[in-house]
Amino acid sequence: MVLCCGEALIDMIPERDSAGRNIYVPCYGGSPYNTAIAAGRILGVRDSRPQTAFFSRLSTDFFGEELARNLEANNVSTKLIRRAPNETTTLGFVKLDEGKEPSYIFYTSGAADRSLALTDIPPALPVEVHCLLFGSISMTMEPSASAIESLVFREAKNDIVISHDPNVRAMMIGSREAWVTRFENWAAASTIIKISAADFDYIYPGLALESCIKKLLALGPCLVVATLGKDGALACLHTGGGDIKVSAPVVDLPVTDTIGAGDTFHGAFLSFLELEEKLNRRALVCLSESELRKALVFANKAASLVCSRKGANPPLLSEINALP
């Protein structure tokens, strides 16, 4: 089972009405939430049990109820979620500019997901969990950042895969230097780092891509996967016999927007490894160049499909497999 931890929110996506005015349409969002939906749609259920789960704190307001319902409708277990009747749901307003990454403004005061506390952390994860995913704005807000950090550091000592996506949102970070220090501690506890070129520009400004990847691998993870927008994706795996580096192009589909592309890529990449029974620490370091490339190709197909749609609407396994 893949367990995704972090924010669950409502993205307000801009559209033009018939009079040419900007209106905002509420959509499900939050990087770990989107990744959970992507994995849930790909992995489905086995023996009547979802193969994906989500852990966060959710409001019981009507947005929170919709977020929980959508998880369950997409094969994601909600058993670990903490409900918060006196807290609201985070709202994220999105600005879309052609040729640029989406920009966001988040309204988080008093919200449930940012209020996740140490007391919400389960004393032990279900035995079927063998991959823990975390990252994004939940790691910029307290108490959620410290709560998830404690869970990650605890589970890093166990034999499960830790996968981290920083998904940098600079407006949510106070001190860049302090956050980068924490990020490197999270990277050291991780098995996989999924990271974008834009993230690298913020974390290690001016450093070449190859140097950034080497710097991350030196911290401790065995695998760094970099998404490069229209240039596809690059993966570097550190094995006992040396490093393996592979790349894969994007799929040529029309782009509506890029909301949820990185999240979908992450969920699809982990799901492919899970389907191939490679999502464990021993198997990861033994991946062949061919196996790693297949995982990248699969994840790129999923990300290209979500970019062809409005908002974060990850594809089904059948849709990914239907692409050449």
C-alpha positions as a Python dict, from the first residue, in 0.01 Angstrom:
ca = {
    (1, 'M'): (0, 0, 0),
    (2, 'V'): (112, 355, -82),
    (3, 'L'): (32, 607, 194),
    (4, 'C'): (22, 975, 91),
    (5, 'C'): (56, 1235, 369),
    (6, 'G'): (-8, 1608, 357),
    (7, 'E'): (-247, 1880, 250),
    (8, 'A'): (-594, 1831, 106),
    (9, 'L'): (-752, 2149, -24),
    (10, 'I'): (-978, 2311, -279),
    (11, 'D'): (-809, 2466, -581),
    (12, 'M'): (-1003, 2759, -724),
    (13, 'I'): (-936, 2737, -1099),
    (14, 'P'): (-994, 3045, -1318),
    (15, 'E'): (-1232, 3035, -1613),
    (16, 'R'): (-1390, 3298, -1836),
    (17, 'D'): (-1767, 3329, -1830),
    (18, 'S'): (-1979, 3427, -2130),
    (19, 'A'): (-1924, 3795, -2049),
    (20, 'G'): (-1547, 3752, -2048),
    (21, 'R'): (-1516, 3788, -1670),
    (22, 'N'): (-1289, 3571, -1454),
    (23, 'I'): (-1476, 3321, -1240),
    (24, 'Y'): (-1327, 3054, -1015),
    (25, 'V'): (-1434, 2691, -1022),
    (26, 'P'): (-1364, 2477, -709),
    (27, 'C'): (-1162, 2160, -777),
    (28, 'Y'): (-1003, 1899, -553),
    (29, 'G'): (-636, 1975, -485),
    (30, 'G'): (-325, 1955, -273),
    (31, 'S'): (-12, 1784, -401),
    (32, 'P'): (-21, 1470, -180),
    (33, 'Y'): (-398, 1453, -228),
    (34, 'N'): (-363, 1463, -607),
    (35, 'T'): (-92, 1198, -588),
    (36, 'A'): (-320, 975, -380),
    (37, 'I'): (-597, 1007, -641),
    (38, 'A'): (-350, 926, -921),
    (39, 'A'): (-223, 617, -738),
    (40, 'G'): (-574, 511, -639),
    (41, 'R'): (-694, 521, -999),
    (42, 'I'): (-396, 315, -1116),
    (43, 'L'): (-361, 63, -833),
    (44, 'G'): (-730, 18, -761),
    (45, 'V'): (-828, -247, -506),
    (46, 'R'): (-699, -595, -433),
    (47, 'D'): (-902, -849, -237),
    (48, 'S'): (-1157, -570, -174),
    (49, 'R'): (-885, -351, -16),
    (50, 'P'): (-762, -18, -158),
    (51, 'Q'): (-392, -21, -241),
    (52, 'T'): (-359, 351, -167),
    (53, 'A'): (-432, 545, 152),
    (54, 'F'): (-434, 911, 257),
    (55, 'F'): (-334, 1062, 590),
    (56, 'S'): (-419, 1418, 686),
    (57, 'R'): (-657, 1623, 894),
    (58, 'L'): (-981, 1706, 711),
    (59, 'S'): (-1256, 1950, 799),
    (60, 'T'): (-1615, 1832, 827),
    (61, 'D'): (-1733, 2137, 630),
    (62, 'F'): (-1888, 2066, 288),
    (63, 'F'): (-1550, 2097, 114),
    (64, 'G'): (-1396, 1849, 358),
    (65, 'E'): (-1684, 1607, 303),
    (66, 'E'): (-1634, 1631, -73),
    (67, 'L'): (-1258, 1572, -40),
    (68, 'A'): (-1318, 1258, 168),
    (69, 'R'): (-1590, 1130, -66),
    (70, 'N'): (-1365, 1179, -369),
    (71, 'L'): (-1085, 977, -208),
    (72, 'E'): (-1316, 685, -140),
    (73, 'A'): (-1462, 704, -491),
    (74, 'N'): (-1110, 671, -632),
    (75, 'N'): (-996, 365, -436),
    (76, 'V'): (-814, 557, -161),
    (77, 'S'): (-858, 447, 200),
    (78, 'T'): (-960, 724, 444),
    (79, 'K'): (-925, 516, 762),
    (80, 'L'): (-620, 710, 886),
    (81, 'I'): (-769, 1056, 829),
    (82, 'R'): (-845, 1271, 1133),
    (83, 'R'): (-1165, 1477, 1108),
    (84, 'A'): (-1186, 1832, 1246),
    (85, 'P'): (-1539, 1971, 1298),
    (86, 'N'): (-1423, 2318, 1412),
    (87, 'E'): (-1167, 2382, 1137),
    (88, 'T'): (-1205, 2492, 778),
    (89, 'T'): (-1070, 2359, 445),
    (90, 'T'): (-767, 2526, 287),
    (91, 'L'): (-838, 2721, -32),
    (92, 'G'): (-580, 2771, -308),
    (93, 'F'): (-643, 3026, -582),
    (94, 'V'): (-462, 2947, -906),
    (95, 'K'): (-326, 3190, -1167),
    (96, 'L'): (-259, 3047, -1511),
    (97, 'D'): (-23, 3218, -1757),
    (98, 'E'): (50, 3060, -2093),
    (99, 'G'): (395, 2901, -2106),
    (100, 'K'): (450, 2938, -1730),
    (101, 'E'): (406, 2719, -1423),
    (102, 'P'): (78, 2787, -1237),
    (103, 'S'): (109, 3031, -948),
    (104, 'Y'): (-92, 3006, -627),
    (105, 'I'): (-226, 3198, -329),
    (106, 'F'): (-326, 2982, -31),
    (107, 'Y'): (-573, 3066, 245),
    (108, 'T'): (-481, 2841, 537),
    (109, 'S'): (-567, 3027, 860),
    (110, 'G'): (-751, 2791, 1092),
    (111, 'A'): (-756, 2517, 829),
    (112, 'A'): (-769, 2149, 920),
    (113, 'D'): (-479, 2017, 712),
    (114, 'R'): (-229, 2270, 846),
    (115, 'S'): (-344, 2183, 1201),
    (116, 'L'): (-227, 1822, 1184),
    (117, 'A'): (-49, 1766, 1516),
    (118, 'L'): (184, 1512, 1676),
    (119, 'T'): (-115, 1371, 1864),
    (120, 'D'): (-273, 1286, 1526),
    (121, 'I'): (15, 1058, 1424),
    (122, 'P'): (-88, 691, 1451),
    (123, 'P'): (132, 492, 1693),
    (124, 'A'): (205, 248, 1410),
    (125, 'L'): (121, 232, 1042),
    (126, 'P'): (-82, -57, 905),
    (127, 'V'): (145, -349, 816),
    (128, 'E'): (42, -330, 450),
    (129, 'V'): (196, 18, 411),
    (130, 'H'): (535, -13, 244),
    (131, 'C'): (566, 331, 84),
    (132, 'L'): (517, 665, 259),
    (133, 'L'): (490, 979, 44),
    (134, 'F'): (508, 1336, 176),
    (135, 'G'): (593, 1693, 78),
    (136, 'S'): (460, 2023, -59),
    (137, 'I'): (298, 2305, 142),
    (138, 'S'): (214, 2079, 437),
    (139, 'M'): (589, 2093, 509),
    (140, 'T'): (588, 2475, 524),
    (141, 'M'): (319, 2515, 793),
    (142, 'E'): (312, 2431, 1160),
    (143, 'P'): (217, 2214, 1332),
    (144, 'S'): (169, 1994, 1021),
    (145, 'A'): (533, 2013, 911),
    (146, 'S'): (670, 1892, 1244),
    (147, 'A'): (401, 1624, 1276),
    (148, 'I'): (471, 1474, 932),
    (149, 'E'): (846, 1515, 984),
    (150, 'S'): (826, 1306, 1301),
    (151, 'L'): (634, 1036, 1116),
    (152, 'V'): (888, 1033, 832),
    (153, 'F'): (1189, 1013, 1064),
    (154, 'R'): (1023, 733, 1260),
    (155, 'E'): (931, 529, 953),
    (156, 'A'): (1268, 588, 785),
    (157, 'K'): (1411, 351, 1047),
    (158, 'N'): (1171, 81, 927),
    (159, 'D'): (1191, -112, 604),
    (160, 'I'): (953, 102, 396),
    (161, 'V'): (1017, 332, 101),
    (162, 'I'): (1002, 705, 179),
    (163, 'S'): (924, 922, -126),
    (164, 'H'): (947, 1301, -106),
    (165, 'D'): (828, 1574, -344),
    (166, 'P'): (924, 1924, -222),
    (167, 'N'): (681, 2088, -471),
    (168, 'V'): (814, 2430, -373),
    (169, 'R'): (566, 2713, -323),
    (170, 'A'): (797, 3001, -234),
    (171, 'M'): (520, 3227, -102),
    (172, 'M'): (456, 2972, 175),
    (173, 'I'): (818, 2964, 293),
    (174, 'G'): (941, 3215, 550),
    (175, 'S'): (1317, 3168, 569),
    (176, 'R'): (1450, 3000, 257),
    (177, 'E'): (1775, 2903, 433),
    (178, 'A'): (1593, 2738, 725),
    (179, 'W'): (1359, 2553, 490),
    (180, 'V'): (1644, 2425, 271),
    (181, 'T'): (1817, 2288, 581),
    (182, 'R'): (1501, 2101, 676),
    (183, 'F'): (1455, 1983, 318),
    (184, 'E'): (1802, 1829, 319),
    (185, 'N'): (1719, 1648, 643),
    (186, 'W'): (1401, 1513, 479),
    (187, 'A'): (1603, 1413, 172),
    (188, 'A'): (1849, 1225, 392),
    (189, 'A'): (1559, 1024, 537),
    (190, 'S'): (1409, 953, 195),
    (191, 'T'): (1453, 664, -44),
    (192, 'I'): (1317, 851, -348),
    (193, 'I'): (1317, 1222, -428),
    (194, 'K'): (1078, 1337, -700),
    (195, 'I'): (1169, 1695, -786),
    (196, 'S'): (1104, 1948, -1061),
    (197, 'A'): (1344, 2177, -1243),
    (198, 'A'): (1163, 2473, -1080),
    (199, 'D'): (1223, 2319, -736),
    (200, 'F'): (1596, 2291, -810),
    (201, 'D'): (1606, 2657, -918),
    (202, 'Y'): (1473, 2756, -575),
    (203, 'I'): (1670, 2511, -362),
    (204, 'Y'): (2007, 2529, -538),
    (205, 'P'): (1996, 2845, -754),
    (206, 'G'): (2260, 2861, -1024),
    (207, 'L'): (2365, 2498, -985),
    (208, 'A'): (2350, 2281, -1299),
    (209, 'L'): (2093, 2002, -1310),
    (210, 'E'): (2347, 1718, -1296),
    (211, 'S'): (2520, 1881, -998),
    (212, 'C'): (2187, 1924, -817),
    (213, 'I'): (2107, 1557, -863),
    (214, 'K'): (2450, 1448, -739),
    (215, 'K'): (2411, 1674, -437),
    (216, 'L'): (2079, 1511, -349),
    (217, 'L'): (2208, 1155, -399),
    (218, 'A'): (2498, 1235, -167),
    (219, 'L'): (2247, 1313, 109),
    (220, 'G'): (2119, 955, 118),
    (221, 'P'): (1831, 870, -120),
    (222, 'C'): (1900, 595, -372),
    (223, 'L'): (1685, 746, -647),
    (224, 'V'): (1631, 1103, -771),
    (225, 'V'): (1368, 1162, -1038),
    (226, 'A'): (1362, 1508, -1197),
    (227, 'T'): (1067, 1631, -1403),
    (228, 'L'): (1175, 1878, -1671),
    (229, 'G'): (851, 2005, -1823),
    (230, 'K'): (844, 1974, -2201),
    (231, 'D'): (1187, 1804, -2184),
    (232, 'G'): (1046, 1498, -2011),
    (233, 'A'): (1203, 1338, -1705),
    (234, 'L'): (1543, 1221, -1585),
    (235, 'A'): (1612, 955, -1323),
    (236, 'C'): (1940, 879, -1147),
    (237, 'L'): (1966, 561, -940),
    (238, 'H'): (2251, 495, -699),
    (239, 'T'): (2329, 123, -684),
    (240, 'G'): (2606, -81, -529),
    (241, 'G'): (2758, -122, -874),
    (242, 'G'): (2748, 246, -969),
    (243, 'D'): (2492, 500, -1087),
    (244, 'I'): (2232, 445, -1358),
    (245, 'K'): (2093, 746, -1544),
    (246, 'V'): (1794, 730, -1781),
    (247, 'S'): (1561, 980, -1943),
    (248, 'A'): (1224, 969, -2118),
    (249, 'P'): (1034, 1225, -2329),
    (250, 'V'): (685, 1362, -2270),
    (251, 'V'): (395, 1236, -2480),
    (252, 'D'): (281, 1470, -2757),
    (253, 'L'): (-70, 1562, -2640),
    (254, 'P'): (-240, 1904, -2645),
    (255, 'V'): (-185, 2095, -2318),
    (256, 'T'): (-484, 2252, -2142),
    (257, 'D'): (-298, 2335, -1821),
    (258, 'T'): (-27, 2175, -1607),
    (259, 'I'): (-213, 2165, -1274),
    (260, 'G'): (-142, 1835, -1102),
    (261, 'A'): (114, 1720, -1361),
    (262, 'G'): (397, 1662, -1114),
    (263, 'D'): (163, 1504, -860),
    (264, 'T'): (24, 1267, -1121),
    (265, 'F'): (375, 1182, -1242),
    (266, 'H'): (478, 1098, -885),
    (267, 'G'): (174, 879, -821),
    (268, 'A'): (212, 701, -1154),
    (269, 'F'): (584, 641, -1107),
    (270, 'L'): (533, 481, -765),
    (271, 'S'): (232, 287, -891),
    (272, 'F'): (429, 140, -1179),
    (273, 'L'): (695, 17, -937),
    (274, 'E'): (423, -122, -711),
    (275, 'L'): (258, -308, -999),
    (276, 'E'): (596, -452, -1094),
    (277, 'E'): (660, -550, -729),
    (278, 'K'): (965, -324, -720),
    (279, 'L'): (848, -72, -460),
    (280, 'N'): (1076, -185, -180),
    (281, 'R'): (1428, -82, -82),
    (282, 'R'): (1600, -403, -189),
    (283, 'A'): (1435, -411, -531),
    (284, 'L'): (1487, -40, -600),
    (285, 'V'): (1866, -54, -585),
    (286, 'C'): (1860, -351, -822),
    (287, 'L'): (1647, -187, -1092),
    (288, 'S'): (1787, -224, -1441),
    (289, 'E'): (1821, 64, -1685),
    (290, 'S'): (1531, -81, -1885),
    (291, 'E'): (1303, -112, -1583),
    (292, 'L'): (1377, 243, -1472),
    (293, 'R'): (1308, 379, -1821),
    (294, 'K'): (975, 194, -1836),
    (295, 'A'): (873, 356, -1506),
    (296, 'L'): (959, 701, -1644),
    (297, 'V'): (771, 640, -1969),
    (298, 'F'): (463, 524, -1775),
    (299, 'A'): (473, 829, -1546),
    (300, 'N'): (524, 1067, -1839),
    (301, 'K'): (218, 922, -2012),
    (302, 'A'): (9, 983, -1700),
    (303, 'A'): (140, 1340, -1662),
    (304, 'S'): (80, 1419, -2029),
    (305, 'L'): (-278, 1294, -2000),
    (306, 'V'): (-351, 1512, -1697),
    (307, 'C'): (-206, 1814, -1882),
    (308, 'S'): (-455, 1754, -2162),
    (309, 'R'): (-739, 1811, -1913),
    (310, 'K'): (-845, 2102, -1696),
    (311, 'G'): (-721, 2084, -1339),
    (312, 'A'): (-582, 1785, -1151),
    (313, 'N'): (-776, 1497, -1306),
    (314, 'P'): (-538, 1196, -1317),
    (315, 'P'): (-595, 919, -1572),
    (316, 'L'): (-705, 561, -1518),
    (317, 'L'): (-464, 274, -1574),
    (318, 'S'): (-654, 180, -1890),
    (319, 'E'): (-607, 532, -2031),
    (320, 'I'): (-233, 522, -1968),
    (321, 'N'): (-199, 178, -2125),
    (322, 'A'): (-397, 292, -2429),
    (323, 'L'): (-127, 542, -2525),
    (324, 'P'): (139, 409, -2765),
}
